[in-house]
Amino acid sequence: MTAGACGRAAACSLVFILAAALGCASTGGAELGKPVTLKLGERAAFDEGRFVVTFVSVPEDSRCPKDVQCIRAGTARVRLETVSGNAAPAPIELEVPGDAVIGEWEIEVQRLDPYPISSQSKSKESLIILVVRRR
């Protein structure tokens, strides 16, 4: 194997190892009381990592598409996973918009995007905007 090929193989291996080690993406140190945007699979750590929120899934999105007139507005729910301190991960589901209290923390999910449009299939690239506060 040539020196160039060895270098490329080492670089590819390093990228693969880093991707596997990082798991899901993280926003790092998110600020309490400030809106945070999370894509599916991303997590945000608050208060120097004392509280972590991961956006797990969208189990329901029956919102009326914005280009259609509906009798009902519909509902959207998101599934999150929270970890407070050294506690075990705790799954929660919230309507959007909606909030929940977990111990000393309050989570407010303000928005789920993209908003449905009748002519487009449901996006697999959902994101939420949430705010975490200490109670």
PyMOL commands that set and color helices and strands:
alter all, ss='L'
color gray80, all
select helices_A, chain A and resi 3-22
alter helices_A, ss='H'
color red, helices_A
select strands_A, chain A and resi 26-30+36-39+43-46+51-61+76-84+90-95+98-102+105-113+127-134
alter strands_A, ss='S'
color yellow, strands_A
deselect
rebuild
show_as cartoon
